Amino acid sequence: MLLNNENNNLNHVWVPKFRLTAKEVSSMLGICRDKLNRLQKEDKSFPKALKSGINRQSAVYFDYLEVMNWYENWKNKVRSY
């Protein structure tokens, strides 16, 4: 998203994070971590988490665009009931 002032000069450029933590995804969706864990297990269309390394303790992230696409599809599905 680009925000311009009255003189059409570039003021600020906002770029979303590509990788989101589980805490950030939970916050974006307005759900608790337990609900996010349930979504991952029960909803096959929910985005798969990505590990940042090969170690067992490597951080886990979600792709921003995958989460946003899932949410848009979820909204359309819920509204069609």
Helices and strands as residue ranges (DSSP letters): E 2-4, E 10-13, E 19-20, H 22-29, H 33-42, E 50-51, E 60-63, H 64-79
